[in-house]
């Protein structure tokens, strides 16, 4: 029923760790991974999601008469065929059916004035 000195030291060490609020090595590792994942989310994933959302809104807002950029070519939307395709006129007798996903930019009067300067 007597406790030897090695067992007593172990009990004292465990009690002092508990009082100091020390975490186990595994718990520290989980906290570090959690912080890395949060940093990764806020620096990479969240901005990319915002950019994709803005691109989707821009594609959905295309209407007849808009000037659009398709693969570097500037044209005017002549007709909305369906929710995936539009007809774009690049020159007087040159009208092309274009998938909305390939429209990279919708030009407004403000953006064309800035590019013209």
C-alpha positions in Angstrom: 0.0 0.0 0.0 3.0 2.3 0.0 3.7 4.5 -3.1 7.3 4.5 -4.3 9.0 7.7 -5.3 8.8 7.1 -9.1 5.0 6.8 -8.9 4.8 9.9 -6.7 6.8 11.9 -9.2 4.5 10.8 -12.0 1.4 11.8 -10.1 2.9 15.2 -9.3 4.0 15.8 -12.9 0.5 14.9 -14.2 -1.1 17.2 -11.7 1.2 20.1 -12.5 0.5 19.7 -16.3 -3.2 19.8 -15.5 -2.8 22.9 -13.4 -0.8 24.7 -16.1 -3.5 23.9 -18.7 -1.0 22.1 -20.9 -2.2 20.4 -24.0 -1.1 17.1 -25.3 1.1 17.0 -28.4 -1.8 15.6 -30.5 -4.1 18.4 -29.4 -1.5 21.1 -30.3 -1.1 19.5 -33.7 -4.8 19.6 -34.3 -5.0 23.2 -33.3 -2.1 24.1 -35.7 -3.8 22.2 -38.6 -7.0 24.0 -37.8 -5.3 27.4 -38.0 -3.6 26.5 -41.3 -6.9 25.5 -42.8 -8.5 28.8 -41.7 -5.7 30.8 -43.2 -5.9 28.8 -46.4 -9.7 29.4 -46.6 -9.5 33.1 -46.1 -6.5 33.7 -48.4 -7.4 31.4 -51.2 -10.8 29.8 -51.3 -13.0 32.7 -50.2 -11.7 35.2 -52.8 -11.9 32.6 -55.5 -15.6 31.9 -54.6 -16.4 35.7 -54.7 -14.7 36.0 -58.1 -16.7 33.0 -59.5 -19.9 34.4 -58.1 -19.3 37.8 -59.8 -18.5 36.1 -63.1 -21.7 34.0 -62.9 -23.8 37.2 -62.2 -22.1 39.0 -65.1 -22.9 36.1 -67.5 -26.5 35.9 -66.3 -27.0 39.7 -66.8 -26.1 39.6 -70.5 -28.9 41.2 -72.6 -29.5 42.1 -76.2 -27.4 45.1 -77.3 -24.5 44.5 -74.8 -21.0 44.8 -76.1 -19.1 41.7 -75.0 -15.5 40.3 -75.3 -15.2 36.7 -76.5 -11.7 35.3 -76.8 -10.3 38.8 -77.4 -12.9 39.7 -80.0 -15.4 42.5 -79.3 -18.9 42.0 -80.5 -22.5 43.0 -79.9 -25.2 40.7 -78.6 -27.8 40.4 -81.2 -30.0 37.7 -79.8 -30.3 35.6 -76.6 -30.9 32.0 -77.8 -31.3 30.3 -74.4 -29.7 30.4 -71.0 -26.5 28.9 -72.4 -26.0 30.5 -75.8 -26.1 34.0 -77.4 -25.7 35.3 -80.9 -22.9 37.8 -81.2 -22.3 40.1 -84.2 -18.6 40.8 -84.7 -19.0 42.7 -88.0 -21.8 43.6 -90.4 -22.4 40.1 -91.9 -20.6 38.1 -89.3 -22.9 36.7 -86.6 -21.7 33.8 -84.4 -23.4 31.6 -81.9 -21.4 31.8 -78.7 -21.6 29.8 -75.4 -22.1 32.3 -72.5 -19.3 30.7 -70.6 -16.8 31.9 -73.2 -17.8 35.6 -72.7 -15.0 37.0 -70.7 -16.3 40.5 -70.2 -19.3 42.7 -70.7 -18.2 46.2 -71.8 -20.0 49.2 -70.5 -19.7 52.8 -71.7 -17.4 53.5 -68.7 -15.0 50.7 -69.5 -14.8 51.5 -73.2 -14.0 55.1 -72.4 -11.1 54.1 -70.1 -9.7 51.8 -72.7 -9.9 54.4 -75.4 -7.7 56.9 -73.6 
